[in-house]
Amino acid sequence: MRFVATHMDDKILIADMFLLKTKMNIKENPEVAVAICHPLEEGRWWVFRGKAVDIEYGFPRDFDWYGANATDILNEWGNWNKSEPPDEVPPDIVFPKAAQRGVVVIHVEEAYSIEPGHAGEKIL
């Protein structure tokens, strides 16, 4: 994922740009797990479990989910591509126009290590 951030102490935000199947899955069952493993950067071997919602444009602006307010989320992260344009794409390659439809908010309830030798150890 290119556009990911944290919010408050217990939220992971992911831009809803190319998540059609993911959105359907979240609507059917909001229980999610997100794995992060980056073997080149020390200590990045985690899986986060919790509930998710896709805060889309058109939600009531006062919609609040575990303390995440739709207005605040969409105002700050609703146009990620414009506020943080990808700089890792070479200038001679045309980056596809990203159409952000909302922000997936994950309320983290548990976290586990997936580092080799420590897999399954609860860290939160």
C-alpha positions as CSV (number, residue, x, y, z in Angstrom):
1,M,0.0,0.0,0.0
2,R,1.3,3.4,-0.9
3,F,-0.9,5.6,1.3
4,V,-0.9,4.3,4.9
5,A,-0.8,6.3,8.2
6,T,-1.6,6.0,11.8
7,H,-4.3,8.0,13.6
8,M,-4.7,8.3,17.4
9,D,-3.0,5.5,19.3
10,D,-5.0,2.6,17.9
11,K,-5.9,3.3,14.2
12,I,-4.3,2.4,10.9
13,L,-5.5,4.4,7.9
14,I,-5.3,3.1,4.3
15,A,-6.4,5.1,1.2
16,D,-9.3,3.5,-0.6
17,M,-8.1,3.8,-4.2
18,F,-7.9,0.2,-5.6
19,L,-9.7,-1.8,-2.9
20,L,-12.9,-3.0,-4.5
21,K,-12.6,-6.6,-3.2
22,T,-11.3,-5.4,0.1
23,K,-14.3,-3.1,0.5
24,M,-16.7,-5.9,-0.2
25,N,-15.0,-8.1,2.4
26,I,-15.0,-5.4,5.0
27,K,-18.7,-4.7,4.5
28,E,-19.5,-8.5,4.9
29,N,-17.1,-9.0,7.9
30,P,-15.3,-6.1,9.5
31,E,-12.8,-8.3,11.4
32,V,-9.5,-7.8,9.6
33,A,-5.8,-8.6,9.9
34,V,-3.1,-6.5,8.3
35,A,0.5,-7.9,8.1
36,I,3.5,-5.7,7.8
37,C,6.8,-7.3,7.1
38,H,9.8,-5.4,5.8
39,P,12.9,-7.7,6.1
40,L,15.2,-4.9,5.0
41,E,14.2,-2.6,7.9
42,E,14.9,-4.1,11.4
43,G,11.9,-4.8,13.6
44,R,9.1,-4.5,11.0
45,W,7.4,-7.9,11.4
46,W,3.9,-7.4,12.7
47,V,0.3,-8.4,12.2
48,F,-2.5,-6.1,13.5
49,R,-6.0,-7.5,14.2
50,G,-9.1,-5.5,14.7
51,K,-12.2,-4.1,13.1
52,A,-12.4,-2.0,9.9
53,V,-14.7,0.4,8.2
54,D,-14.3,2.2,4.9
55,I,-15.2,5.9,5.5
56,E,-16.4,6.9,2.1
57,Y,-17.5,10.2,0.7
58,G,-21.2,10.5,1.4
59,F,-21.0,9.2,4.9
60,P,-22.7,11.6,7.4
61,R,-20.1,14.1,8.3
62,D,-20.7,13.5,12.1
63,F,-20.1,9.7,11.6
64,D,-17.9,8.6,14.5
65,W,-16.2,5.1,14.6
66,Y,-14.1,4.3,17.7
67,G,-13.3,8.0,18.0
68,A,-12.4,8.5,14.3
69,N,-14.7,11.2,12.9
70,A,-15.6,11.1,9.2
71,T,-15.1,14.8,8.7
72,D,-11.6,14.8,10.3
73,I,-10.5,11.7,8.5
74,L,-11.7,12.8,5.0
75,N,-10.4,16.4,5.5
76,E,-6.9,15.2,6.4
77,W,-6.5,12.0,4.4
78,G,-9.3,12.2,1.8
79,N,-7.0,13.3,-1.0
80,W,-3.7,11.6,-0.2
81,N,-2.5,11.5,-3.8
82,K,-2.6,15.3,-4.0
83,S,-1.0,15.9,-0.6
84,E,1.7,13.2,-1.0
85,P,2.2,12.7,-4.7
86,P,4.3,9.6,-5.4
87,D,7.9,10.7,-5.9
88,E,9.3,7.2,-6.4
89,V,7.8,7.0,-9.9
90,P,10.3,8.0,-12.6
91,P,9.3,11.2,-14.5
92,D,9.2,9.4,-17.8
93,I,6.5,7.0,-16.5
94,V,2.9,8.3,-16.4
95,F,1.5,7.4,-13.0
96,P,-2.2,6.4,-13.3
97,K,-4.6,9.0,-12.0
98,A,-5.6,7.8,-8.6
99,A,-9.3,8.2,-7.7
100,Q,-9.6,8.0,-3.9
101,R,-13.0,6.9,-2.8
102,G,-12.5,7.1,1.0
103,V,-10.3,5.9,3.8
104,V,-10.2,2.5,5.4
105,V,-9.9,2.9,9.1
106,I,-8.7,-0.1,11.1
107,H,-9.3,0.0,14.9
108,V,-6.4,-2.1,16.2
109,E,-7.3,-4.4,19.0
110,E,-4.3,-6.8,19.0
111,A,-0.8,-7.0,17.6
112,Y,1.4,-10.0,17.1
113,S,5.0,-10.5,16.0
114,I,5.5,-12.4,12.7
115,E,9.3,-12.2,12.9
116,P,11.0,-15.5,12.3
117,G,11.6,-17.1,15.7
118,H,9.0,-14.9,17.4
119,A,5.9,-15.6,15.3
120,G,2.7,-15.5,17.3
121,E,4.1,-13.6,20.3
122,K,1.5,-11.0,21.3
123,I,2.9,-7.5,21.4
124,L,-0.3,-5.6,22.1
